[in-house]
Each structure stands twice: as structure tokens, then as C-alpha cells.
Amino acid sequence: MDGKEYKAEWIPNGYASFRTSLFGVKCELTYREYKSVPTIEVKLHNSSAVPFQPEKAGLKLGVDTYMDKYPDWFGKYFPTLMRCEKTHFYGYLQTPSEHTLGIVSEQPIASWSVDYNLGYMDPPPHWFMGHRIESLNLDLMNELPLPDRNPQNLYELKQGETKTWLISFINIGTLDNLESEITRTYALPLLKIEQTTYQPGDKASFEVYATSPEIQIIDDKGKILPVSVRQSSKGKSKVTSILPETGLYTVTVTDGEKQSEAILLARHSWQWVMEQARLATLKYHQKATSHAESWYGFYSAFLAARYFPNQELDKQVSLRFNYLFDLLHDSAKMEPKYYASRIQNTSTTIGMLVDKYEAQKDINDLNKAALLADWMIRFSQREDGAYYNHGTIYTSVIYVAKSILELALAEKELAEKDPVWKDAYNRHYTSAKRAIDQLVASQGDFQTEGKLTFEDGMISCSALQIGMLAVLEKDGGLRKHYTDAMLKILNSHDCLTQLRVPDARRRQGTMRYWEAQYDVQMLPNMFNSPHGWSAWRAYATYYAYLLTGEEKWLMQTFNAMGAFSNLLDYKTGDLRWAFVVDPHLKVEQACSADTHYTADSLSFGNPHPRLYETRQFVIGEQYVNMISDWQTVNTQDNDVHELFKCIGETVLINAFIIERPDGSVKGYNCDVKRKGNTLEVSSFEKQIVHLHCNLKQACQVKFKPFKGKNLEKTIQADFCDWIF
């Protein structure tokens, strides 16, 4: 209350029961069994003479979420999904060893929050927040505003009023059991949605766990869509509906007095996405700073230039890149002038130079990339193969080895005709492979920038780099070796990923929680998901599909790309920085530019938000805007462009078809029609010219790129590879 946190002291109140009071509100807590599962019963009674209206009031659950060291963190629970519905609550915590603990209440819970450790002071007296989560809080009561989906009447307890909650803990086991295990015990309507993102005109399909469901799908103009509902088994129905145009669609399922909600997306074309991302590169300044994240937009711009050239825009981007490159690098020695130990800055610049070269075919860009790579290898790679920043392994800080592999692949195309490029390819490929082999040997004992924790990027970047090497590996035994290592890491990362949230805006986002203070000068910590670094898992799931042929990885990849694309407002095309998951946060954000710098200046370090004029306001389950269009000093909101780089490398030019166990064939980025023993495949966009086939039965495949010529190939049984 009043901006201060008050904690009550529990007094024993009989067997497995406790009592306490604060501000005239009496609380009883009892541990009991309810519907055969362990449950906490909580009663709040307002015995005071006035209404009780706290900012929030609830329980600190005490589940150990402090993931601070290897290998202990494999047994710690991460608060992966908390879902407030108007009439009930559910969610789960998960460990890196993949055990899932469900939390359910048949009574509505207003909100939830987490407590973070304190970080460090820089500069005094200003504190940055920490990189670990201490506890999960269930905020039984919470002031408004809250998201529309949340209960809106739990902001007060009137005089003499009593409210009771039963909060149960369910052993879900593996995540696939989430909805079935919850509904086996509780009569709550739940939606199980495998695919959250669609093309306009696609038929959306999902399952509903409910006894007598009433289902409604509404577009963002308030129009109700036709819906088909077919009961597939007792208490379970399959729902389908056509999503006619680009936009977000709200699904509401009502079963008796209970109601649940979901959001689906019909996305824009990938061309639209990349062209809007390029425009954002110019609107939101790319700045020369101590952090590569502040000039990350060049990735989007050069990829757009490669596939959708625009002479005027591409010239502006190139001039800006060259200006920043010269500010930050010694062009004679071809090495960074500042913060050389932040090798991720150099590896990121190498990746940008490769993309620039592939768009513009200026060999000088590839020469610069090769020379920077040689410097970085000399500077940071040690005998064990890892790339280091002083005493800390930095291989998985913005995927240093992947950037070197990107360079090596570009060099390989020139190697047959030029021995200089052949030597460069061998040198750089060997270096990257040594670093990735060190990751494999680490067995999950990775290191990263900042405070050590079971960190989203450390894990996903390790998985993606091993996966990329596996895709490139021709030897079957080594390919399996790398694939197995990658999958083990990727599966452990599930606890940090929104794999079950019924919301296309968030699906496959990874749960980052300390970036806002650096990226958009906003305090306190909060979950940003998707955030630019969510792309790192998406690279890994893409590689996992190519290596295993398991559709779940391809589905995860495309759901991720849909969530990523929606960081661009589908109505205006304007770029947002990230989506905040928390339902209710009182935030403080810098709102004045640093007058000592311009966007053309060098700017180093992380300026604390409170060095500037700030404003306080409330946010919850919403997008947060970029600030690089007005803030002149180092801000890292341009890291959002990693999402568009990922789109450019995975789904922008590629179509996929997969034969399912029932014999049906599903297309991704393409339409598939079966005519006898022939599959006719047509791509959705003109730049989609590659086709990957994952087929059990032998057949003919006719592929027609958009407005292109027909291509045809005979496919043998049990085929999983690229054909065009």
C-alpha cells in the first residue's frame, strides 16, 4: 500500500493452518487436500470500518526460482506461464529438466508478479535491477487498470466482506499433459492451440476442453466470425474458422460460469514485414555506441535490400552504416577502436557486412568482414576453442560462432575460383567449429555476459550454434552427435519459452526480464516476450526441424515468426520494441533526450533512466514503443531487429511441405494439392523459391514459385530434405 511493501507474520492456527492480519484485514491460510491434490486455502476478511483497497495483496509462494549456478538450476522452477482469466486462474512452473508444476484456482485471481534480486549501482545512487527471480507472487487482489481479460472486481474488499481462494498444485509431469491434467481435475474451459499464426484466408483450428462450450471469434472491428464446432471426445471439441484478413482475432470460450480467452493472428506477407523493418531502420536511429544492439537495424535493412531492392532507401542505409563503421573501427588495422573485449560487437558487425555484401555484391564488404574475423580470432579464441572476453566464455553472447559461420559460407561460394578465399573459408570455418565443439563438451555448463543464471540467450545461442553446425555437417555420425547435443539443450530451454500461452502475440516468445532498463530506459524489471533475443530460440527450432523432421519444431518456428511480425503494428507498420507480459506494472521511463549528444555522436555505457526526466505510468500485457527516434544516447531497443534477421534466414524465401501420420500433407508458406501421386505446390510470395519436402511416400512434386516456372522432381519414400 502507498508504494510500500508490508509482509504479515504467520501465527499457527491449528494443524497445517495459520492466521495473520494487516490493516484490519484478517487472513487464514490452510494447507489441505482438494480434489486429491495439495491445495492452499486462503480467506481474507475485512474487519475494518472502511473498504480495503491495496495496490496489491497476495501470496509470495516460496517456490525456489533462484537459478544461480550449474548444475543446481536444472532442478529449479521457472515461472513460465501465469494466466489470469475473468473466472479462474491457471499456469505452470517448469524446470530445465522438464518437470512441469501446474497451479490452478477455480476462483479468479486479479494478477501475478515476480520479485527480482537487486542488481548493481551505476552511477550512485541509481540501481539497475538484477538478473534473477527470487519468487513468484499470486496477487489475489490488485488495483486497476488490468488487462480486459483479467477480473475487474478484485481491487477492493468491502467492510465485513470475505473472499476465499483455493490454490492447487498439480503434478503435470511433461508439458504435453498440461490441458488434459488440469481439466481432468477441474471443470475449467481451456484452449489447446498448436498453431497461433495463419495466412489471411486460412482455416484456423484448435481444441477446446469444456463440457458444453459456447465459442465466439471476433475480429478487431467487432465482427463475429462463423465457427464450426465438432465434439471429438467427451469434454473435448475441435473448432475451426476462416480468418478472412490480416489482423488479430479474439476467441472466447464460455462453459457455464467459466470463461477463457485466446488470440489468433492472420499475418501480413513476409515482404511487407521486411520492407517495414527497413523503414524502421531509418526512423529509429542506428547509433554508434558501446553496444551492437544500438545499430542492429542494419540486419533488417540489408536483408530487405537483397530481396526487395529500393535504390533510394538502400543508399540511405548504406551511407549510415559506412558512417557508423568508420566511427567505431580503425579502417587501417581493421579492428574496433572501442570496447574491443565486447567481441559480440565485432561478430555482429561481421554478420552485417556479410548481409551487405550479399545484397550489394561489393567485395570490399566481405574483405572487411574477413579481416575483422581474423582480428577477433587472434584476440579472443583460446586453446579450448572458445571465444573469450577476458576470463569469461563469450561464444554464446549474441552467437559469435554463428556469425563466423555466416562469413565462412559466403567465402565458400568464392573458394573454388580463388585460393585466397578458400584459405579464408577453411580458417574461419575451423575456428567456428572449434568454438562450437567446446559448447558441446560443456554439457550445459555455459557462461555468459553479466550475472550468471540459467539465462535465455546463453542456452538458446548454444543450441542454435550447435544446430547450425549440425545442418552443415555432411558426416552422418557427426551430424547425429551435434543434433543430439543441440536437442538436449533446446529441450531444457522449454521452461523459458511461452510454448502454451493461447496468444499469438506472445507464442514462442522467450521470457527475458531485465532488458527494459537498458533498451528503452524503463524500470523496474518486467517480462519482455517476444523480445529481440526471442529469435535465438527460433533459429534453433528451425535447425531442429531440418535435422529431425519433427513437425513440432516447424510449428514452433512459424508461430514464433508470427509473433515476431506483429512487433510491427499490422495497421500502421510502425515498429514496437517488445511485448510486456506482466498484467500490471507501475513503471518509470526516461522521457527527455540527452542534450550532450546527438544520434551521430559516439555514446558509451548504459545511461540510467533516472539521469533524465522520467514519467510514471501503468502498463500491462501490451507492446512498448521504441525510443531511438528521440533518445540520443546509447539505447538498445534496435535489438528488436534480430527478429527480422531470423525471419530473413528461415522463412522469408523458403516453403515447406510435410506428410503427417494420417497421410495428409501440410504446407507452410505454400499451398499443396494432391492429384493422384502428384503433389502440386505453389508458393505464397514471389521471393519464396526454395522448397523443403518431408514425405513418407514416394511421389512427384511439382513446385510453382509465385509467378515463376514450374519445377518438378521425383521424391523417394522417407525423404526429408530440400529439393529446390
Order of alpha helices (4+ residues) and beta strands (2+ residues): beta-beta-beta-beta-beta-beta-beta-beta-beta-beta-beta-alpha-beta-beta-beta-beta-beta-beta-beta-beta-alpha-beta-alpha-alpha-beta-beta-alpha-alpha-beta-beta-alpha-alpha-alpha-alpha-alpha-beta-alpha-alpha-beta-beta-beta-beta-beta-alpha-beta-beta-beta-beta-beta-beta-beta-beta
